[in-house]
Amino acid sequence: MRAMGSSQPAAETTQIIETLKRSAAALRDAEVPFALAGSVACWARGGPAPYNDVDFAVREQDGERGLQALVDAGMRPERPPEGWLVKAWDDDVLVDLIWDFSGLPAVDELLSRSEELSVQAQPLPVMALDDVVVSQLCAMDEHALNFAAPLAIARALREQIDWRAVRGRTAHSPYARGFFTMLEALGIVQPADATRPVEHARGAAPSVRVVGEG
């Protein structure tokens, strides 16, 4: 698999990928259902190299059991106050086990529509790409407003994302709407109204399917 579009030092990327493999193996051996999420789910499809941490989607009832599996693999546990995830440290790399994603349905549904992909020659379940992008956009607020990572993912994986569906699922968020305005200006997606019939002098043209938006 090829990691694209990252300026991250190779040693740091290698460390994150090694943590990904160790933690996935620990969860699998403990029979904890999971799917790769966040930046690693995008990297598994040819997107930018994973950054900061390794995210897994797990069911809430499996959170503590998953954390214990990581501890048994030599990682250091952390229980943050947020209540929607638990964490473990593999040296300097953070592993998040998440059961409540912004803008997404229950994890059971996310796991059921995940895809099995070959990640570092290992078959692993990976969250649907549209779900990952929706969650990233819905998580944005005035305190966490960084377009850099979603923009890199949009550039690298634009043809794999159902942009029309993502736009509809995030329409309630002003930050997501702002992100789409930027994508339109950069030519990554077509304007939303580009899918509507255009009136011509001799009548309306049929609606046009926008490439890359469904």
N, C-alpha and C positions, 0 to 999 in steps of 0.2 A: 504494500500500500504506500502511496506517495503523499507526503505532507506538503501542502502548498502555501505560499503566500506569507510565510512567517519570517520575521527578523530575529526571532528568539535564538539565543545561543544554543548551539547543537547539544552541548552537555546538559543544559537545563531541559531541553526537549526530551533527550534520552532518559533522563531521570523520571520525568512525568510518565513516559511510556512504560518504563519498567514498573512504576507504581501501579499503573493501569493493569498491567498483566498480573501482578501479584495479587491485587485486590479482587480482580475478576475471578481468579483461580480460587481465592479464599471463599468468596461468596458462592461460587459454583459447588465447591466441595462441601460447604455447609448446607447445600440445597436451599439457598435463599433466592427466590425469583428476583431478577433484576434486568435492567437494560441500561446500556451506556447512554448518558445524557449530556447536555451542555456542549462545550467545545469539543470534547472527545467524540461525541456522536457526529459532529460535522467533519472532524478530521478523518473519521472512519470512512467518509464518503469522498475524500480527496480535498477537503477544505484546509484552512490554515492549521498549523501545528497546535496542539492543545496548549493552553496557557493557564497559569495560576494554580489550577487544581484539577482533580478528576471527579466527575459527577456520575452518580448512579441513581436511577429511579428504582425505589423499592416500596413495597407496601408498608403502611405505618405499623402493622402488627409484626412485621419482620425487621423493623429498625434495630431493636436491641440485639436480636439474634445476628443480624448482619454486622453490627458493631463488634460483637464478641468474636465473630469470625475474623475480623480485621485485627483485633487485639491478639488473637491466637496466632496470627501470622506475623506478629512482632511490631504492630503499630500502636501508637499512643492514642487513647480515646479522648474525645472532647464532647461534652453535652452542652450546646449553646442554649440560651434562654428562648430562642424564637419559637420552638415547639413544632417545627415542620421538617426538621432534619437532625441527624447526628453526624459527627465528624470523627476522623481519625488522621493522625499524622504519621506519614512514612518518611522519617527523617524530616526534610524540609518541604515535602509535598503533601498537600492537604487532600483528603478523600472525603467527599460529601455523599451521604446516603439521604436522599430527598424523597419525601412522600407527598408533598403539596407544592405543585408548580403553578406559578402565576398564569392565569388565563386558560388552564387546561383542566380536563375532567379528572376523575379519580385514577390513581395509578394502575388499578386493575385494567382499566380500559387502555391506558398507555402501553402497558406490557402486552396486551392482546394484539395491538397493531404495530408492535415493534418488528423490525426486520432482522434476520440473522445474516450477518456479514462476516467476511474473513478479515480479522483485525490482527495484524502481526502473525498471520498464518493460523490464527485460532478462530473458530466459529463462535461469535458472540452476538447476543441480542442487542440491537441498537434502536433507540427511540426514533420514530418517524421524523423526518427532517422538518416537515411543516410544523409539527408539535414543538420542536426545539426552537424554531424561529419565533413562533407565536409566544412562547414562554419568555424568551429574551425581550421581546418588544413590550409585553404586558408587565414585565418587572420594572420597567423604566418609570421613574418619578422624578420630582424636582431634586431629590437627594441622591439619586443614582441615575445620571443621564450621560452615558458614554456611548456614542455611536460607533466608536472605532472597531470593536470586535464584530458587532452585527454587520457593519459595512464590509469588512474583510470577508465574512462568510457569504454575504450577498454577491460580492464580486466573483468569488471562487465557485459558488454552487448555484448561480442564478438559473441555470437550465434545469436543475433538479427540484426547484421549489415551485409550488403552485401559488404564484403570487396573488392571483385573484382570491383564492381561499384564505390566504394569510391576511390579506387586506380586510376581507370581510370579518374575520375572527378577531381582529384587533381594532376595528373601527371605533370602538368606544374610547380608545386611548388617544389623547391629543399628542402624546409623544410618539406613538406609532404613526399617526397621520403625518407628523413632521418628518419622520424618517422616510416615509414613502415620498414626500415632496422632494427630499434630497435624492432619493433613488431615481425619481423621474428626471431631475435636473442633470444627473450624471449619465442618463441614458441606460440605466440598468433595468428599469421597468418602464412600461408605457403608462401614460396618464390613465386614470380610471375611466374617464369618459371616452377614451379611445376605443372602447368596446361597444359604444352605442352607435346606432345607425346615424349616418351623416346625411343631412338633407342636401340634395343637389337640384339643379335647375329642372331636371327631368324626372324628379322623384327621389325617394329615399333609397340609398344603397343598402344592401343586406349587412347585418352586423358582421364584424370581423373578429376572428379569434386571434387574440394577442399572443404572440410567441413568448413562452416563458411565464405566462400568467394563467395557466390552466388549459 
